[in-house]
Amino acid sequence: MAAASLPTSSPTIEQIWEWLGQVPDPEIPVISVVDLGIVRAVAWQDGQCVVTITPTYSGCPAMQVIAESIGEALRAHGIEQVRLVSQLSPAWTTDSMSEAGRAKLTGYGIAPPAQQVIDISGLGIKGGIRRGAQAPLTVVCPNCGASHTTLTSQFGSTPCKALYKCLDCLEPFDYFKCH
């Protein structure tokens, strides 16, 4: 493998974002860490490329691998001084995902979040706010596009996913939980 040539000047922030957009999530390799919304900011500070990342949830086991992958990707493009900053607030939510990322999840066979994190549709009105009940979530099957699906298990292949089954094509599939 040929070594990457060193840039004659610092790459632009836009170029770095493009490179980071090619770094796959280790748990769902079809989606990049940028499309997932983990990368929050990129800046040059004192000759260092500073990348701010936010974990998808507290204690996410993939964050170390993500951090290493980001550093490797930038060093492969000639950026030797990389500093990663972990930012916990504001917390990551599935609202941080790009539309392109949601489409990639569907193409990969994972249903993307069916609602926004801040969604009051389940509150209902009946003489005020309906208590205790929440409208059933409509999750579209990524295999056949049907909305006739059912929750099989709150726990899927990773902590951020639930297991659903399509009642039309009968295929099971992961659903990326809204959080």
N, C-alpha and C positions, 0 to 999 in steps of 0.2 A: 504494500500500500504506500503510495507516494505521500510525503508529508505536505500538509497545506502550506502554501506560501504565506509569508507574513505580509499583512497589509502595509502599504506605504504611509497610510494615514489611518486614523481611527475610523472604524465602520460607523455608519450612521445608526441612530436609534431604530429607524425604520428597517434597516438591513438586519439588525440584531433580532427584532421582533419576527422578521421573516424566518431567520434561522431557528428561533425558538418554536415557531409554528411547525417545524419538522421534527420536534422532539416528541416521541409518542408517550402516552401514559402507560406505565408498566402493567397495569391491570386490564386496560382496554386499549390495546396498541393501535386501533384504527383512529383514535382521537388524540390530538396533540395536547400538550399541557397548556397551550395558548387557547385552543378551542374549548378546553375544559374550564378555563377561567382561573387556573391556579396561578399563572404569572400575572401579577398586578401592576408592576412598573419596571421599567428599564431606564437606567441613567448612567452617565459617565461622572465619576467623582474621583478627583485626584489620580487620574490615570487608570482607575479601575472601572470595570464594567460591573455595575451593581444591579442585581436582579432581585426584585421583591416577589416572594411567593407566599401563598396562603394555603394551608392544608385543607382538604375537602372536609375533614372532621378531625377533632382532637385525637391525637394518637394514631393517625393514619400511617400504617406500616410502609406505604409506598413512598413517603416523602423523602426518605434518605436516598432511595434509588432515583427519584425525580431530580433531587439536587445534584447527584453525581452525573446524571445524564445531561443536565443543563450545562454543567461545568465542562464536560467532555465535548459537547457540541460546540460550545464557544471557543474552546481551545483548538478544536479541529479547524476553526476558521481564523486562527491566528491571534485570538484574544487570550493572552496569558494571565492577565490579572482579572480574576472573576471573584466577586464577593456576593454571596447569597444572603439575603435578609428574610427572615421568617416574620410575617405579619399576621397576627391573629384577629385584628379588628380593623375594618369590619369583617365579620366571619364570612367564609365562603358559603354560597348557596348555589343551588342548581340554576338560579336566575343568572349566574355568572357565565354560564355556558353560551357559546355562540350558536347562531342558527345553523351554521355550517357543521358545528360539532353535533348538534341534535340530529341533523340529517345523516351524518356519518354513523351515529349510534343505530339509527333505524336500518341503514344499509347493512350493518354488521349483525342485525338480528336482536338488538336491545331496544326496547321501547324507551324513548326519552321521557323526561318528566312531563306529566300530563297537565300540570298547573304551575302557576307561579308560587313562590314561597309565600308571598303576601297575597292570599286569595281568600276572600270572605264569602265565596259562593256557598260554602257548606254551613253557613250560619242560619240561613232561612229566616223567614219572618212569620210569626203566628202570634199576634198580640204582643209583639216584641221579638227578642232574639230566641230562637228555638234552642233549648238546652239539651246538651248531651248527644244529640244526633248530628250526623254529618252526611251530606249527600254522598252517595257512592261515587267513587272515582271511575271515570271512563278511561280505560287504557286501551289504545289501539294496537292491535297485533302488528309487529314489524314484518311478519312473514306474508300475511295476506291482506292486511289493511282493515280487517273487521274490527268492530268495537264490541263485539259479543265475546267478552273475555271475563275470566274470573281469577281472583287471587288464590294461589295454591299455598304459598308460604310467605310470611313477612321477610324471610331470610333467603337470599339468592346466593349466587356464586361468590359475592363479596359483600361486606357489610352495607354498602351503599345501594344494593339492589334487592328487589323482591322477586319471587317466582310467580309467574302468571301462566295461565293456559288459555289458548284460544278455543272457544266452543264451536267455531266454524271449521277451521282447518285441523283442530285438535293438537296443534303443536304447542309445546311449552316454550316459554321465553322469559328472559330477564327483563325487568322493568327498573330503570334508574330512578330510585326514590327521590321525591321532592324533599329537599332539606336545605 
